[in-house]
Amino acid sequence: LDGDSYNLRHCTPLRANFLVECLQDLDHRLRARGSRLFVVSGDPVKKLPQLWKEWDIDFMTYDGDETLECYATKRDESIENLAKEGKANIELISTGSETLHPLHTYVSTSGKKKLPISMRSFEPLFERI
């Protein structure tokens, strides 16, 4: 877990508990399929290269950031660069899960400087996607 992401250090106890329960449920479902969830705490830019080597990883999927926050953008770029360099040669696949479509799709399809802010104003945009 990246403690700096989404201000996890400052979230409410209820939100923190919900996140833990989600991770426990995911682990339970993975174990039912012969796998499991590994949760590692710390800076992903430092931790991931260590784990790639330790676990002999050559392929990784991750939830790419779509918030465009400077911290997250820099983190994701650093991880992508580390995956490509040297002996790592990790194949990365980034997916988005925060919205129905990637944020850049809404921006490019709207053709406006400002995105819609209500569901009703989003409906014509959805029809064009």
Secondary structure as UniProt FT lines:
FT   TURN            3..4
FT   HELIX           5..10
FT   HELIX           13..32
FT   TURN            33..34
FT   HELIX           44..54
FT   TURN            55..56
FT   STRAND          59..63
FT   HELIX           70..84
FT   TURN            86..88
FT   STRAND          91..95
FT   HELIX           103..110
FT   HELIX           119..128
//
